[in-house]
């Protein structure tokens, strides 16, 4: 299993991520609220502002305090190398 950092000491499996999107739009905010109500939300923000949402293949959503561009770079980086330092 290959994992990448979603920030602040939290990791997700590369193979399980379907999409990485910005958390700014209203439809994404509604999806996050619905996932929270259903118990399908994983909060990896460590209390910081949500900047991106990862949609997982099992229907869960992961929210992160890092931007979608940063997460996309980390997800596509070669296994064993981190493209940039973790914030926080």
PyMOL Python script that loads the backbone (N, CA, C, O; Angstrom):
from pymol import cmd

cmd.read_pdbstr("""\
ATOM      1  N   UNK A   1       0.848  -1.175   0.000  1.00  0.00           N
ATOM      2  CA  UNK A   1       0.000   0.000   0.000  1.00  0.00           C
ATOM      3  C   UNK A   1       0.893   1.238   0.000  1.00  0.00           C
ATOM      4  O   UNK A   1       1.842   1.339   0.778  1.00  0.00           O
ATOM      5  N   UNK A   2       0.573   2.158  -0.873  1.00  0.00           N
ATOM      6  CA  UNK A   2       1.323   3.394  -1.006  1.00  0.00           C
ATOM      7  C   UNK A   2       0.489   4.541  -0.430  1.00  0.00           C
ATOM      8  O   UNK A   2      -0.681   4.696  -0.778  1.00  0.00           O
ATOM      9  N   UNK A   3       1.093   5.340   0.448  1.00  0.00           N
ATOM     10  CA  UNK A   3       0.374   6.444   1.083  1.00  0.00           C
ATOM     11  C   UNK A   3       1.073   7.768   0.782  1.00  0.00           C
ATOM     12  O   UNK A   3       2.249   7.797   0.419  1.00  0.00           O
ATOM     13  N   UNK A   4       0.328   8.863   0.941  1.00  0.00           N
ATOM     14  CA  UNK A   4       0.915  10.192   0.835  1.00  0.00           C
ATOM     15  C   UNK A   4       0.318  11.072   1.919  1.00  0.00           C
ATOM     16  O   UNK A   4      -0.778  10.815   2.417  1.00  0.00           O
ATOM     17  N   UNK A   5       1.057  12.114   2.276  1.00  0.00           N
ATOM     18  CA  UNK A   5       0.667  12.996   3.368  1.00  0.00           C
ATOM     19  C   UNK A   5      -0.413  13.972   2.926  1.00  0.00           C
ATOM     20  O   UNK A   5      -0.306  14.604   1.875  1.00  0.00           O
ATOM     21  N   UNK A   6      -1.462  14.087   3.749  1.00  0.00           N
ATOM     22  CA  UNK A   6      -2.495  15.100   3.525  1.00  0.00           C
ATOM     23  C   UNK A   6      -2.313  16.240   4.523  1.00  0.00           C
ATOM     24  O   UNK A   6      -3.186  17.093   4.679  1.00  0.00           O
ATOM     25  N   UNK A   7      -1.165  16.238   5.194  1.00  0.00           N
ATOM     26  CA  UNK A   7      -0.803  17.327   6.088  1.00  0.00           C
ATOM     27  C   UNK A   7      -0.909  16.982   7.550  1.00  0.00           C
ATOM     28  O   UNK A   7      -1.772  16.211   7.969  1.00  0.00           O
ATOM     29  N   UNK A   8      -0.013  17.571   8.320  1.00  0.00           N
ATOM     30  CA  UNK A   8      -0.059  17.527   9.776  1.00  0.00           C
ATOM     31  C   UNK A   8      -0.016  16.105  10.330  1.00  0.00           C
ATOM     32  O   UNK A   8      -0.703  15.786  11.300  1.00  0.00           O
ATOM     33  N   UNK A   9       0.799  15.252   9.704  1.00  0.00           N
ATOM     34  CA  UNK A   9       0.985  13.890  10.192  1.00  0.00           C
ATOM     35  C   UNK A   9      -0.107  12.917   9.805  1.00  0.00           C
ATOM     36  O   UNK A   9      -0.193  11.835  10.385  1.00  0.00           O
ATOM     37  N   UNK A  10      -0.941  13.267   8.845  1.00  0.00           N
ATOM     38  CA  UNK A  10      -2.024  12.394   8.391  1.00  0.00           C
ATOM     39  C   UNK A  10      -1.736  11.903   6.976  1.00  0.00           C
ATOM     40  O   UNK A  10      -1.219  12.651   6.145  1.00  0.00           O
ATOM     41  N   UNK A  11      -2.074  10.639   6.707  1.00  0.00           N
ATOM     42  CA  UNK A  11      -1.784  10.011   5.423  1.00  0.00           C
ATOM     43  C   UNK A  11      -3.005   9.280   4.894  1.00  0.00           C
ATOM     44  O   UNK A  11      -3.833   8.791   5.663  1.00  0.00           O
ATOM     45  N   UNK A  12      -3.110   9.210   3.555  1.00  0.00           N
ATOM     46  CA  UNK A  12      -4.156   8.411   2.913  1.00  0.00           C
ATOM     47  C   UNK A  12      -3.510   7.546   1.835  1.00  0.00           C
ATOM     48  O   UNK A  12      -2.411   7.832   1.361  1.00  0.00           O
ATOM     49  N   UNK A  13      -4.209   6.496   1.466  1.00  0.00           N
ATOM     50  CA  UNK A  13      -3.738   5.585   0.435  1.00  0.00           C
ATOM     51  C   UNK A  13      -3.920   6.208  -0.948  1.00  0.00           C
ATOM     52  O   UNK A  13      -5.004   6.687  -1.280  1.00  0.00           O
ATOM     53  N   UNK A  14      -2.859   6.199  -1.751  1.00  0.00           N
ATOM     54  CA  UNK A  14      -2.933   6.745  -3.109  1.00  0.00           C
ATOM     55  C   UNK A  14      -3.997   6.034  -3.938  1.00  0.00           C
ATOM     56  O   UNK A  14      -4.727   6.666  -4.702  1.00  0.00           O
ATOM     57  N   UNK A  15      -4.078   4.723  -3.783  1.00  0.00           N
ATOM     58  CA  UNK A  15      -4.972   3.912  -4.602  1.00  0.00           C
ATOM     59  C   UNK A  15      -6.447   4.156  -4.295  1.00  0.00           C
ATOM     60  O   UNK A  15      -7.303   3.865  -5.131  1.00  0.00           O
ATOM     61  N   UNK A  16      -6.755   4.675  -3.129  1.00  0.00           N
ATOM     62  CA  UNK A  16      -8.151   4.848  -2.712  1.00  0.00           C
ATOM     63  C   UNK A  16      -8.728   6.211  -3.069  1.00  0.00           C
ATOM     64  O   UNK A  16      -9.938   6.409  -2.959  1.00  0.00           O
ATOM     65  N   UNK A  17      -7.888   7.161  -3.496  1.00  0.00           N
ATOM     66  CA  UNK A  17      -8.350   8.516  -3.803  1.00  0.00           C
ATOM     67  C   UNK A  17      -8.943   8.558  -5.213  1.00  0.00           C
ATOM     68  O   UNK A  17      -8.306   8.145  -6.182  1.00  0.00           O
ATOM     69  N   UNK A  18     -10.176   9.066  -5.307  1.00  0.00           N
ATOM     70  CA  UNK A  18     -10.832   9.235  -6.603  1.00  0.00           C
ATOM     71  C   UNK A  18     -10.606  10.649  -7.123  1.00  0.00           C
ATOM     72  O   UNK A  18     -10.302  10.836  -8.302  1.00  0.00           O
ATOM     73  N   UNK A  19     -10.753  11.654  -6.245  1.00  0.00           N
ATOM     74  CA  UNK A  19     -10.618  13.050  -6.667  1.00  0.00           C
ATOM     75  C   UNK A  19     -10.105  13.903  -5.519  1.00  0.00           C
ATOM     76  O   UNK A  19     -10.362  13.619  -4.349  1.00  0.00           O
ATOM     77  N   UNK A  20      -9.370  14.961  -5.878  1.00  0.00           N
ATOM     78  CA  UNK A  20      -8.911  15.976  -4.931  1.00  0.00           C
ATOM     79  C   UNK A  20      -9.445  17.303  -5.448  1.00  0.00           C
ATOM     80  O   UNK A  20      -9.071  17.748  -6.533  1.00  0.00           O
ATOM     81  N   UNK A  21     -10.321  17.937  -4.670  1.00  0.00           N
ATOM     82  CA  UNK A  21     -10.977  19.161  -5.137  1.00  0.00           C
ATOM     83  C   UNK A  21     -10.840  20.280  -4.107  1.00  0.00           C
ATOM     84  O   UNK A  21     -10.584  20.035  -2.928  1.00  0.00           O
ATOM     85  N   UNK A  22     -11.016  21.502  -4.579  1.00  0.00           N
ATOM     86  CA  UNK A  22     -11.014  22.667  -3.702  1.00  0.00           C
ATOM     87  C   UNK A  22     -12.282  22.664  -2.858  1.00  0.00           C
ATOM     88  O   UNK A  22     -13.344  22.246  -3.320  1.00  0.00           O
ATOM     89  N   UNK A  23     -12.166  23.128  -1.629  1.00  0.00           N
ATOM     90  CA  UNK A  23     -13.301  23.120  -0.696  1.00  0.00           C
ATOM     91  C   UNK A  23     -14.149  24.379  -0.795  1.00  0.00           C
ATOM     92  O   UNK A  23     -15.050  24.564   0.023  1.00  0.00           O
ATOM     93  N   UNK A  24     -13.897  25.246  -1.761  1.00  0.00           N
ATOM     94  CA  UNK A  24     -14.540  26.555  -1.811  1.00  0.00           C
ATOM     95  C   UNK A  24     -15.957  26.576  -2.368  1.00  0.00           C
ATOM     96  O   UNK A  24     -16.740  27.449  -1.994  1.00  0.00           O
ATOM     97  N   UNK A  25     -16.312  25.647  -3.245  1.00  0.00           N
ATOM     98  CA  UNK A  25     -17.618  25.739  -3.908  1.00  0.00           C
ATOM     99  C   UNK A  25     -18.756  25.245  -3.018  1.00  0.00           C
ATOM    100  O   UNK A  25     -18.556  24.416  -2.130  1.00  0.00           O
ATOM    101  N   UNK A  26     -19.935  25.763  -3.270  1.00  0.00           N
ATOM    102  CA  UNK A  26     -21.118  25.380  -2.490  1.00  0.00           C
ATOM    103  C   UNK A  26     -21.448  23.892  -2.597  1.00  0.00           C
ATOM    104  O   UNK A  26     -21.766  23.282  -1.576  1.00  0.00           O
ATOM    105  N   UNK A  27     -21.388  23.272  -3.789  1.00  0.00           N
ATOM    106  CA  UNK A  27     -21.682  21.835  -3.859  1.00  0.00           C
ATOM    107  C   UNK A  27     -20.719  20.982  -3.025  1.00  0.00           C
ATOM    108  O   UNK A  27     -21.126  19.986  -2.428  1.00  0.00           O
ATOM    109  N   UNK A  28     -19.455  21.374  -2.988  1.00  0.00           N
ATOM    110  CA  UNK A  28     -18.478  20.623  -2.191  1.00  0.00           C
ATOM    111  C   UNK A  28     -18.747  20.836  -0.709  1.00  0.00           C
ATOM    112  O   UNK A  28     -18.645  19.895   0.078  1.00  0.00           O
ATOM    113  N   UNK A  29     -19.087  22.055  -0.320  1.00  0.00           N
ATOM    114  CA  UNK A  29     -19.423  22.323   1.085  1.00  0.00           C
ATOM    115  C   UNK A  29     -20.636  21.500   1.515  1.00  0.00           C
ATOM    116  O   UNK A  29     -20.677  20.985   2.632  1.00  0.00           O
ATOM    117  N   UNK A  30     -21.629  21.376   0.620  1.00  0.00           N
ATOM    118  CA  UNK A  30     -22.804  20.550   0.936  1.00  0.00           C
ATOM    119  C   UNK A  30     -22.422  19.081   1.063  1.00  0.00           C
ATOM    120  O   UNK A  30     -22.920  18.381   1.944  1.00  0.00           O
ATOM    121  N   UNK A  31     -21.536  18.611   0.181  1.00  0.00           N
ATOM    122  CA  UNK A  31     -21.086  17.218   0.246  1.00  0.00           C
ATOM    123  C   UNK A  31     -20.366  16.944   1.564  1.00  0.00           C
ATOM    124  O   UNK A  31     -20.542  15.880   2.159  1.00  0.00           O
ATOM    125  N   UNK A  32     -19.561  17.896   2.019  1.00  0.00           N
ATOM    126  CA  UNK A  32     -18.849  17.747   3.294  1.00  0.00           C
ATOM    127  C   UNK A  32     -19.848  17.696   4.450  1.00  0.00           C
ATOM    128  O   UNK A  32     -19.723  16.851   5.337  1.00  0.00           O
ATOM    129  N   UNK A  33     -20.837  18.591   4.447  1.00  0.00           N
ATOM    130  CA  UNK A  33     -21.836  18.599   5.523  1.00  0.00           C
ATOM    131  C   UNK A  33     -22.637  17.299   5.542  1.00  0.00           C
ATOM    132  O   UNK A  33     -22.924  16.763   6.612  1.00  0.00           O
ATOM    133  N   UNK A  34     -22.998  16.792   4.362  1.00  0.00           N
ATOM    134  CA  UNK A  34     -23.746  15.536   4.279  1.00  0.00           C
ATOM    135  C   UNK A  34     -22.901  14.366   4.787  1.00  0.00           C
ATOM    136  O   UNK A  34     -23.403  13.502   5.506  1.00  0.00           O
ATOM    137  N   UNK A  35     -21.624  14.338   4.415  1.00  0.00           N
ATOM    138  CA  UNK A  35     -20.727  13.284   4.891  1.00  0.00           C
ATOM    139  C   UNK A  35     -20.559  13.365   6.405  1.00  0.00           C
ATOM    140  O   UNK A  35     -20.486  12.337   7.078  1.00  0.00           O
ATOM    141  N   UNK A  36     -20.497  14.576   6.941  1.00  0.00           N
ATOM    142  CA  UNK A  36     -20.379  14.753   8.394  1.00  0.00           C
ATOM    143  C   UNK A  36     -21.613  14.177   9.097  1.00  0.00           C
ATOM    144  O   UNK A  36     -21.493  13.481  10.105  1.00  0.00           O
ATOM    145  N   UNK A  37     -22.808  14.478   8.550  1.00  0.00           N
ATOM    146  CA  UNK A  37     -24.052  13.972   9.151  1.00  0.00           C
ATOM    147  C   UNK A  37     -24.121  12.449   9.106  1.00  0.00           C
ATOM    148  O   UNK A  37     -24.624  11.821  10.038  1.00  0.00           O
ATOM    149  N   UNK A  38     -23.616  11.854   8.024  1.00  0.00           N
ATOM    150  CA  UNK A  38     -23.685  10.404   7.849  1.00  0.00           C
ATOM    151  C   UNK A  38     -22.530   9.665   8.520  1.00  0.00           C
ATOM    152  O   UNK A  38     -22.511   8.435   8.544  1.00  0.00           O
ATOM    153  N   UNK A  39     -21.578  10.402   9.060  1.00  0.00           N
ATOM    154  CA  UNK A  39     -20.431   9.773   9.706  1.00  0.00           C
ATOM    155  C   UNK A  39     -19.385   9.274   8.723  1.00  0.00           C
ATOM    156  O   UNK A  39     -18.602   8.383   9.052  1.00  0.00           O
ATOM    157  N   UNK A  40     -19.362   9.841   7.517  1.00  0.00           N
ATOM    158  CA  UNK A  40     -18.410   9.430   6.486  1.00  0.00           C
ATOM    159  C   UNK A  40     -17.322  10.466   6.233  1.00  0.00           C
ATOM    160  O   UNK A  40     -16.690  10.456   5.177  1.00  0.00           O
ATOM    161  N   UNK A  41     -17.100  11.361   7.195  1.00  0.00           N
ATOM    162  CA  UNK A  41     -16.106  12.417   7.032  1.00  0.00           C
ATOM    163  C   UNK A  41     -14.892  12.124   7.904  1.00  0.00           C
ATOM    164  O   UNK A  41     -15.025  11.790   9.081  1.00  0.00           O
ATOM    165  N   UNK A  42     -13.714  12.253   7.313  1.00  0.00           N
ATOM    166  CA  UNK A  42     -12.462  12.138   8.054  1.00  0.00           C
ATOM    167  C   UNK A  42     -11.812  13.515   8.037  1.00  0.00           C
ATOM    168  O   UNK A  42     -11.473  14.035   6.974  1.00  0.00           O
ATOM    169  N   UNK A  43     -11.639  14.104   9.215  1.00  0.00           N
ATOM    170  CA  UNK A  43     -11.100  15.454   9.340  1.00  0.00           C
ATOM    171  C   UNK A  43      -9.597  15.388   9.592  1.00  0.00           C
ATOM    172  O   UNK A  43      -9.160  14.980  10.668  1.00  0.00           O
ATOM    173  N   UNK A  44      -8.813  15.787   8.601  1.00  0.00           N
ATOM    174  CA  UNK A  44      -7.355  15.799   8.717  1.00  0.00           C
ATOM    175  C   UNK A  44      -6.819  17.228   8.739  1.00  0.00           C
ATOM    176  O   UNK A  44      -5.669  17.465   8.368  1.00  0.00           O
ATOM    177  N   UNK A  45      -7.647  18.184   9.172  1.00  0.00           N
ATOM    178  CA  UNK A  45      -7.242  19.591   9.167  1.00  0.00           C
ATOM    179  C   UNK A  45      -6.476  20.003  10.413  1.00  0.00           C
ATOM    180  O   UNK A  45      -5.785  21.022  10.403  1.00  0.00           O
ATOM    181  N   UNK A  46      -6.587  19.228  11.487  1.00  0.00           N
ATOM    182  CA  UNK A  46      -5.974  19.581  12.768  1.00  0.00           C
ATOM    183  C   UNK A  46      -6.424  20.964  13.225  1.00  0.00           C
ATOM    184  O   UNK A  46      -5.632  21.724  13.783  1.00  0.00           O
ATOM    185  N   UNK A  47      -7.694  21.291  12.989  1.00  0.00           N
ATOM    186  CA  UNK A  47      -8.266  22.548  13.439  1.00  0.00           C
ATOM    187  C   UNK A  47      -8.028  23.733  12.522  1.00  0.00           C
ATOM    188  O   UNK A  47      -8.467  24.843  12.822  1.00  0.00           O
ATOM    189  N   UNK A  48      -7.349  23.517  11.424  1.00  0.00           N
ATOM    190  CA  UNK A  48      -7.087  24.605  10.480  1.00  0.00           C
ATOM    191  C   UNK A  48      -8.207  24.703   9.448  1.00  0.00           C
ATOM    192  O   UNK A  48      -9.083  23.841   9.388  1.00  0.00           O
ATOM    193  N   UNK A  49      -8.171  25.757   8.638  1.00  0.00           N
ATOM    194  CA  UNK A  49      -9.186  25.966   7.611  1.00  0.00           C
ATOM    195  C   UNK A  49      -9.115  24.852   6.563  1.00  0.00           C
ATOM    196  O   UNK A  49      -8.029  24.461   6.135  1.00  0.00           O
ATOM    197  N   UNK A  50     -10.275  24.349   6.157  1.00  0.00           N
ATOM    198  CA  UNK A  50     -10.339  23.324   5.123  1.00  0.00           C
ATOM    199  C   UNK A  50     -10.060  23.958   3.767  1.00  0.00           C
ATOM    200  O   UNK A  50     -10.748  24.893   3.357  1.00  0.00           O
ATOM    201  N   UNK A  51      -9.048  23.444   3.075  1.00  0.00           N
ATOM    202  CA  UNK A  51      -8.702  23.966   1.757  1.00  0.00           C
ATOM    203  C   UNK A  51      -8.996  22.970   0.645  1.00  0.00           C
ATOM    204  O   UNK A  51      -9.188  23.364  -0.505  1.00  0.00           O
ATOM    205  N   UNK A  52      -9.035  21.674   0.978  1.00  0.00           N
ATOM    206  CA  UNK A  52      -9.311  20.680  -0.053  1.00  0.00           C
ATOM    207  C   UNK A  52     -10.082  19.501   0.520  1.00  0.00           C
ATOM    208  O   UNK A  52     -10.069  19.236   1.722  1.00  0.00           O
ATOM    209  N   UNK A  53     -10.757  18.805  -0.392  1.00  0.00           N
ATOM    210  CA  UNK A  53     -11.550  17.631  -0.038  1.00  0.00           C
ATOM    211  C   UNK A  53     -11.107  16.486  -0.935  1.00  0.00           C
ATOM    212  O   UNK A  53     -11.010  16.642  -2.153  1.00  0.00           O
ATOM    213  N   UNK A  54     -10.838  15.336  -0.329  1.00  0.00           N
ATOM    214  CA  UNK A  54     -10.480  14.143  -1.082  1.00  0.00           C
ATOM    215  C   UNK A  54     -11.666  13.187  -1.054  1.00  0.00           C
ATOM    216  O   UNK A  54     -12.161  12.832   0.016  1.00  0.00           O
ATOM    217  N   UNK A  55     -12.113  12.777  -2.227  1.00  0.00           N
ATOM    218  CA  UNK A  55     -13.177  11.788  -2.341  1.00  0.00           C
ATOM    219  C   UNK A  55     -12.517  10.422  -2.446  1.00  0.00           C
ATOM    220  O   UNK A  55     -11.672  10.197  -3.312  1.00  0.00           O
ATOM    221  N   UNK A  56     -12.905   9.511  -1.562  1.00  0.00           N
ATOM    222  CA  UNK A  56     -12.305   8.188  -1.513  1.00  0.00           C
ATOM    223  C   UNK A  56     -13.212   7.167  -2.195  1.00  0.00           C
ATOM    224  O   UNK A  56     -14.409   7.403  -2.360  1.00  0.00           O
ATOM    225  N   UNK A  57     -12.638   6.033  -2.588  1.00  0.00           N
ATOM    226  CA  UNK A  57     -13.403   5.021  -3.313  1.00  0.00           C
ATOM    227  C   UNK A  57     -14.436   4.296  -2.460  1.00  0.00           C
ATOM    228  O   UNK A  57     -15.294   3.600  -3.002  1.00  0.00           O
ATOM    229  N   UNK A  58     -14.374   4.441  -1.146  1.00  0.00           N
ATOM    230  CA  UNK A  58     -15.342   3.792  -0.259  1.00  0.00           C
ATOM    231  C   UNK A  58     -16.484   4.730   0.142  1.00  0.00           C
ATOM    232  O   UNK A  58     -17.292   4.390   1.006  1.00  0.00           O
ATOM    233  N   UNK A  59     -16.552   5.919  -0.488  1.00  0.00           N
ATOM    234  CA  UNK A  59     -17.619   6.867  -0.207  1.00  0.00           C
ATOM    235  C   UNK A  59     -17.304   7.864   0.887  1.00  0.00           C
ATOM    236  O   UNK A  59     -18.092   8.777   1.131  1.00  0.00           O
ATOM    237  N   UNK A  60     -16.182   7.713   1.544  1.00  0.00           N
ATOM    238  CA  UNK A  60     -15.793   8.665   2.586  1.00  0.00           C
ATOM    239  C   UNK A  60     -15.148   9.894   1.969  1.00  0.00           C
ATOM    240  O   UNK A  60     -14.623   9.848   0.857  1.00  0.00           O
ATOM    241  N   UNK A  61     -15.197  10.994   2.714  1.00  0.00           N
ATOM    242  CA  UNK A  61     -14.532  12.231   2.323  1.00  0.00           C
ATOM    243  C   UNK A  61     -13.476  12.549   3.368  1.00  0.00           C
ATOM    244  O   UNK A  61     -13.703  12.378   4.566  1.00  0.00           O
ATOM    245  N   UNK A  62     -12.324  13.012   2.910  1.00  0.00           N
ATOM    246  CA  UNK A  62     -11.247  13.450   3.788  1.00  0.00           C
ATOM    247  C   UNK A  62     -11.050  14.937   3.538  1.00  0.00           C
ATOM    248  O   UNK A  62     -10.848  15.354   2.397  1.00  0.00           O
ATOM    249  N   UNK A  63     -11.107  15.747   4.608  1.00  0.00           N
ATOM    250  CA  UNK A  63     -10.842  17.175   4.456  1.00  0.00           C
ATOM    251  C   UNK A  63      -9.431  17.470   4.956  1.00  0.00           C
ATOM    252  O   UNK A  63      -8.975  16.904   5.949  1.00  0.00           O
ATOM    253  N   UNK A  64      -8.751  18.372   4.243  1.00  0.00           N
ATOM    254  CA  UNK A  64      -7.361  18.693   4.548  1.00  0.00           C
ATOM    255  C   UNK A  64      -7.154  20.200   4.582  1.00  0.00           C
ATOM    256  O   UNK A  64      -7.855  20.952   3.905  1.00  0.00           O
ATOM    257  N   UNK A  65      -6.189  20.625   5.373  1.00  0.00           N
ATOM    258  CA  UNK A  65      -5.820  22.025   5.456  1.00  0.00           C
ATOM    259  C   UNK A  65      -4.824  22.435   4.389  1.00  0.00           C
ATOM    260  O   UNK A  65      -4.423  23.598   4.335  1.00  0.00           O
ATOM    261  N   UNK A  66      -4.418  21.505   3.541  1.00  0.00           N
ATOM    262  CA  UNK A  66      -3.507  21.810   2.444  1.00  0.00           C
ATOM    263  C   UNK A  66      -4.304  21.975   1.157  1.00  0.00           C
ATOM    264  O   UNK A  66      -5.387  21.406   1.016  1.00  0.00           O
ATOM    265  N   UNK A  67      -3.771  22.750   0.224  1.00  0.00           N
ATOM    266  CA  UNK A  67      -4.459  23.010  -1.032  1.00  0.00           C
ATOM    267  C   UNK A  67      -4.455  21.817  -1.973  1.00  0.00           C
ATOM    268  O   UNK A  67      -3.617  20.925  -1.845  1.00  0.00           O
ATOM    269  N   UNK A  68      -5.389  21.797  -2.921  1.00  0.00           N
ATOM    270  CA  UNK A  68      -5.479  20.691  -3.870  1.00  0.00           C
ATOM    271  C   UNK A  68      -4.222  20.529  -4.729  1.00  0.00           C
ATOM    272  O   UNK A  68      -3.846  19.402  -5.052  1.00  0.00           O
ATOM    273  N   UNK A  69      -3.569  21.627  -5.104  1.00  0.00           N
ATOM    274  CA  UNK A  69      -2.352  21.532  -5.912  1.00  0.00           C
ATOM    275  C   UNK A  69      -1.237  20.819  -5.151  1.00  0.00           C
ATOM    276  O   UNK A  69      -0.545  19.962  -5.702  1.00  0.00           O
ATOM    277  N   UNK A  70      -1.072  21.177  -3.897  1.00  0.00           N
ATOM    278  CA  UNK A  70      -0.059  20.535  -3.056  1.00  0.00           C
ATOM    279  C   UNK A  70      -0.343  19.049  -2.911  1.00  0.00           C
ATOM    280  O   UNK A  70       0.563  18.225  -3.037  1.00  0.00           O
ATOM    281  N   UNK A  71      -1.602  18.704  -2.647  1.00  0.00           N
ATOM    282  CA  UNK A  71      -1.961  17.296  -2.478  1.00  0.00           C
ATOM    283  C   UNK A  71      -1.799  16.517  -3.773  1.00  0.00           C
ATOM    284  O   UNK A  71      -1.365  15.366  -3.747  1.00  0.00           O
ATOM    285  N   UNK A  72      -2.139  17.122  -4.900  1.00  0.00           N
ATOM    286  CA  UNK A  72      -1.987  16.443  -6.190  1.00  0.00           C
ATOM    287  C   UNK A  72      -0.514  16.148  -6.477  1.00  0.00           C
ATOM    288  O   UNK A  72      -0.180  15.078  -6.986  1.00  0.00           O
ATOM    289  N   UNK A  73       0.364  17.096  -6.151  1.00  0.00           N
ATOM    290  CA  UNK A  73       1.802  16.871  -6.331  1.00  0.00           C
ATOM    291  C   UNK A  73       2.276  15.724  -5.453  1.00  0.00           C
ATOM    292  O   UNK A  73       3.048  14.873  -5.895  1.00  0.00           O
ATOM    293  N   UNK A  74       1.815  15.703  -4.215  1.00  0.00           N
ATOM    294  CA  UNK A  74       2.220  14.636  -3.297  1.00  0.00           C
ATOM    295  C   UNK A  74       1.688  13.285  -3.754  1.00  0.00           C
ATOM    296  O   UNK A  74       2.386  12.275  -3.663  1.00  0.00           O
ATOM    297  N   UNK A  75       0.462  13.266  -4.242  1.00  0.00           N
ATOM    298  CA  UNK A  75      -0.147  12.008  -4.671  1.00  0.00           C
ATOM    299  C   UNK A  75       0.543  11.445  -5.907  1.00  0.00           C
ATOM    300  O   UNK A  75       0.624  10.228  -6.073  1.00  0.00           O
ATOM    301  N   UNK A  76       1.042  12.325  -6.774  1.00  0.00           N
ATOM    302  CA  UNK A  76       1.659  11.858  -8.015  1.00  0.00           C
ATOM    303  C   UNK A  76       3.172  11.696  -7.909  1.00  0.00           C
ATOM    304  O   UNK A  76       3.807  11.229  -8.855  1.00  0.00           O
ATOM    305  N   UNK A  77       3.757  12.073  -6.777  1.00  0.00           N
ATOM    306  CA  UNK A  77       5.206  11.943  -6.587  1.00  0.00           C
ATOM    307  C   UNK A  77       5.593  10.468  -6.550  1.00  0.00           C
ATOM    308  O   UNK A  77       4.782   9.606  -6.210  1.00  0.00           O
ATOM    309  N   UNK A  78       6.826  10.200  -6.899  1.00  0.00           N
ATOM    310  CA  UNK A  78       7.335   8.836  -6.830  1.00  0.00           C
ATOM    311  C   UNK A  78       7.278   8.331  -5.393  1.00  0.00           C
ATOM    312  O   UNK A  78       7.450   9.097  -4.446  1.00  0.00           O
ATOM    313  N   UNK A  79       7.041   7.069  -5.249  1.00  0.00           N
ATOM    314  CA  UNK A  79       6.975   6.461  -3.925  1.00  0.00           C
ATOM    315  C   UNK A  79       8.328   6.626  -3.235  1.00  0.00           C
ATOM    316  O   UNK A  79       9.374   6.333  -3.815  1.00  0.00           O
ATOM    317  N   UNK A  80       8.293   7.097  -1.992  1.00  0.00           N
ATOM    318  CA  UNK A  80       9.506   7.258  -1.216  1.00  0.00           C
ATOM    319  C   UNK A  80      10.068   8.668  -1.219  1.00  0.00           C
ATOM    320  O   UNK A  80      11.039   8.946  -0.516  1.00  0.00           O
ATOM    321  N   UNK A  81       9.471   9.566  -2.002  1.00  0.00           N
ATOM    322  CA  UNK A  81       9.946  10.952  -1.994  1.00  0.00           C
ATOM    323  C   UNK A  81       8.774  11.883  -1.764  1.00  0.00           C
ATOM    324  O   UNK A  81       7.711  11.710  -2.361  1.00  0.00           O
ATOM    325  N   UNK A  82       8.958  12.860  -0.909  1.00  0.00           N
ATOM    326  CA  UNK A  82       7.947  13.892  -0.648  1.00  0.00           C
ATOM    327  C   UNK A  82       8.373  15.133  -1.414  1.00  0.00           C
ATOM    328  O   UNK A  82       9.496  15.603  -1.234  1.00  0.00           O
ATOM    329  N   UNK A  83       7.494  15.687  -2.278  1.00  0.00           N
ATOM    330  CA  UNK A  83       7.877  16.839  -3.084  1.00  0.00           C
ATOM    331  C   UNK A  83       8.077  18.130  -2.311  1.00  0.00           C
ATOM    332  O   UNK A  83       8.848  18.988  -2.743  1.00  0.00           O
ATOM    333  N   UNK A  84       7.402  18.291  -1.178  1.00  0.00           N
ATOM    334  CA  UNK A  84       7.596  19.500  -0.383  1.00  0.00           C
ATOM    335  C   UNK A  84       7.375  19.187   1.089  1.00  0.00           C
ATOM    336  O   UNK A  84       6.735  18.197   1.442  1.00  0.00           O
ATOM    337  N   UNK A  85       7.915  20.048   1.932  1.00  0.00           N
ATOM    338  CA  UNK A  85       7.840  19.823   3.376  1.00  0.00           C
ATOM    339  C   UNK A  85       6.413  19.951   3.874  1.00  0.00           C
ATOM    340  O   UNK A  85       5.615  20.709   3.323  1.00  0.00           O
ATOM    341  N   UNK A  86       6.104  19.210   4.912  1.00  0.00           N
ATOM    342  CA  UNK A  86       4.786  19.250   5.531  1.00  0.00           C
ATOM    343  C   UNK A  86       4.609  20.568   6.268  1.00  0.00           C
ATOM    344  O   UNK A  86       5.517  21.032   6.959  1.00  0.00           O
ATOM    345  N   UNK A  87       3.438  21.163   6.116  1.00  0.00           N
ATOM    346  CA  UNK A  87       3.122  22.406   6.811  1.00  0.00           C
ATOM    347  C   UNK A  87       2.623  22.050   8.197  1.00  0.00           C
ATOM    348  O   UNK A  87       1.679  21.271   8.331  1.00  0.00           O
ATOM    349  N   UNK A  88       3.230  22.600   9.218  1.00  0.00           N
ATOM    350  CA  UNK A  88       2.740  22.368  10.572  1.00  0.00           C
ATOM    351  C   UNK A  88       3.362  21.274  11.285  1.00  0.00           C
ATOM    352  O   UNK A  88       3.010  21.007  12.434  1.00  0.00           O
TER     353      UNK A  88
END
""", "prot")
cmd.dss("prot")
cmd.show_as("cartoon", "prot")
cmd.util.cbc("prot")
cmd.orient("prot")
